[in-house]
Amino acid sequence: MKSLLLFMFLSLTVPGVHTGMTDPVIIVNKASNELAFFDKGKLQNVYPVATGKTEALTPTGTFTIKVKAKDPYYRKKNIPGGDPRNPLGSRWIGFDAKGTDGRIYGVHGTNQPSSIGRNVSQGCIRMHNKNVEALYDKVPNGAKIVIVNEDRKFEAIYDEYLKNRLSQQFQ
């Protein structure tokens, strides 16, 4: 919380500290299998998710949203978007983990809603279709996604994210 207050003070008094630092941010916590959406510096929503079967499958770190798609096509098995067999569900929000272009790792819907809340994916982050549809409209390309595996509250993770962004401003 102190870092957020420091950021707010500096953004009002120090030229070059951009209010864009509080733009939309997604935080995924693999420890709780939850996704939090922050906008304008406030926690907006928390959703249950599914993450990788193993610790290594869903990468941790800070990434950038690169690709968004409605009714995404599933290349691996040649399943068109909108098909009930499509495991990607109704939306794809792809990010650049491990040097990829947003087409390998993503937050997406699912045709297996009972998998939500568990560690079952091949590395992506699954959501209920209704939840990923709501998130999709709020998250622009270029937004950040932070993935952690920690026993901390989302607000504390967000404060640390802002503190790190602030320190980068002065380097």
C-alpha positions in Angstrom: 0.0 0.0 0.0 2.9 2.3 0.8 4.3 1.9 -2.8 0.9 2.8 -4.2 0.7 5.9 -2.1 4.3 6.8 -3.1 3.4 6.2 -6.8 0.3 8.5 -6.5 2.3 11.2 -4.8 5.1 11.0 -7.4 2.7 10.9 -10.4 1.3 14.2 -9.2 4.7 15.9 -8.4 7.4 14.3 -10.6 7.4 14.9 -14.4 7.8 11.7 -16.4 5.8 9.4 -14.0 2.9 8.4 -16.2 -0.5 7.6 -14.9 -0.6 4.9 -17.6 1.2 2.7 -15.0 -2.3 2.0 -13.5 -3.7 0.9 -16.8 -5.4 -2.5 -16.9 -3.3 -5.4 -15.4 -4.2 -9.1 -15.1 -2.6 -11.0 -12.2 -2.8 -14.8 -12.1 -1.9 -16.6 -9.0 -1.2 -20.3 -9.6 -1.1 -21.0 -5.9 -4.9 -20.2 -5.6 -5.9 -20.8 -9.3 -7.4 -17.3 -9.5 -7.1 -14.4 -11.8 -7.5 -10.8 -10.7 -8.2 -7.8 -12.9 -7.0 -4.4 -11.9 -8.0 -1.2 -13.6 -7.3 2.5 -12.6 -5.4 1.2 -9.6 -8.3 -0.8 -8.2 -9.2 -4.5 -8.0 -12.2 -4.9 -10.3 -12.8 -8.7 -10.4 -11.4 -12.0 -9.2 -12.2 -15.2 -11.2 -11.4 -18.9 -10.7 -9.0 -20.3 -13.4 -7.2 -23.5 -14.3 -3.4 -23.5 -14.7 -0.7 -26.0 -15.8 -0.7 -29.6 -14.7 2.9 -29.1 -13.4 4.6 -26.0 -12.0 6.7 -25.5 -15.1 3.9 -25.6 -17.6 2.4 -22.1 -16.8 5.3 -19.7 -16.8 5.7 -17.1 -14.1 6.7 -13.5 -14.7 5.4 -10.3 -16.3 4.2 -10.5 -19.9 2.4 -8.4 -22.5 -0.9 -9.2 -24.1 -0.2 -9.5 -27.9 -3.2 -11.2 -29.5 -6.9 -11.3 -28.9 -9.4 -13.4 -30.7 -13.1 -14.1 -30.6 -14.0 -17.8 -31.2 -10.4 -18.8 -31.7 -9.4 -21.5 -34.1 -7.7 -24.5 -32.5 -4.7 -25.3 -34.8 -3.5 -28.5 -33.1 -6.6 -30.4 -34.0 -8.0 -28.3 -36.8 -11.2 -27.3 -34.8 -12.9 -24.1 -35.9 -13.9 -21.4 -33.5 -17.4 -21.7 -32.1 -17.3 -25.5 -32.4 -18.3 -27.1 -29.1 -15.3 -29.5 -29.3 -12.9 -26.5 -29.3 -11.0 -26.5 -26.0 -10.2 -22.8 -26.3 -13.7 -21.7 -25.7 -15.1 -18.4 -26.8 -12.1 -16.1 -26.4 -8.3 -16.0 -26.6 -6.1 -13.4 -24.8 -2.6 -14.4 -25.8 0.6 -13.2 -24.2 4.3 -13.3 -25.0 5.7 -15.8 -22.5 9.0 -17.6 -23.2 9.7 -15.4 -26.3 6.4 -16.4 -28.1 4.1 -14.1 -30.0 0.9 -14.5 -28.1 -0.3 -17.5 -30.1 1.1 -20.2 -27.8 0.3 -19.0 -24.2 -3.0 -17.4 -23.4 -6.0 -16.8 -21.1 -8.9 -18.5 -22.8 -12.3 -20.1 -22.3 -12.9 -23.8 -22.2 -15.3 -26.5 -23.2 -14.5 -28.3 -19.9 -15.9 -26.0 -17.2 -15.3 -28.7 -14.5 -11.6 -28.2 -15.0 -11.7 -24.6 -13.6 -10.0 -24.3 -10.2 -7.6 -27.2 -10.9 -4.1 -27.7 -12.3 -4.9 -29.4 -15.6 -3.8 -27.3 -18.5 -0.8 -27.6 -20.8 0.3 -24.1 -19.8 -2.5 -21.8 -20.7 -4.9 -20.2 -18.2 -8.5 -21.5 -18.6 -11.5 -19.5 -17.5 -15.3 -20.1 -17.7 -16.4 -18.7 -21.1 -18.7 -16.1 -19.5 -15.8 -14.8 -17.4 -13.2 -14.6 -20.2 -15.8 -12.9 -22.4 -16.2 -10.2 -19.7 -12.4 -9.8 -19.3 -11.8 -9.8 -23.1 -13.7 -6.5 -23.5 -11.7 -4.8 -20.7 -8.1 -5.8 -21.6 -6.4 -4.1 -24.5 -3.5 -5.4 -26.5 -0.4 -4.1 -24.8 -1.8 -4.6 -21.2 0.4 -6.5 -18.8 -0.2 -10.0 -17.3 1.7 -10.9 -14.1 1.8 -14.7 -13.3 2.9 -15.7 -9.8 2.8 -18.8 -7.6 2.7 -17.2 -4.1 0.7 -17.2 -0.9 -0.1 -13.5 -1.0 -3.1 -11.3 -1.6 -3.7 -9.8 -5.0 -3.4 -6.3 -3.6 0.1 -7.0 -2.3 1.2 -8.5 -5.7 -0.2 -5.5 -7.5 1.6 -3.0 -5.2 4.9 -4.8 -5.9 4.1 -4.7 -9.6 3.6 -0.9 -9.4 6.7 -0.4 -7.3 8.8 -2.3 -9.9 7.3 -0.2 -12.7 8.0 2.9 -10.8 11.6 2.0 -10.2 12.0 1.3 -13.9 10.9 4.8 -14.6 13.9 6.2 -12.8 16.6 3.9 -14.3 
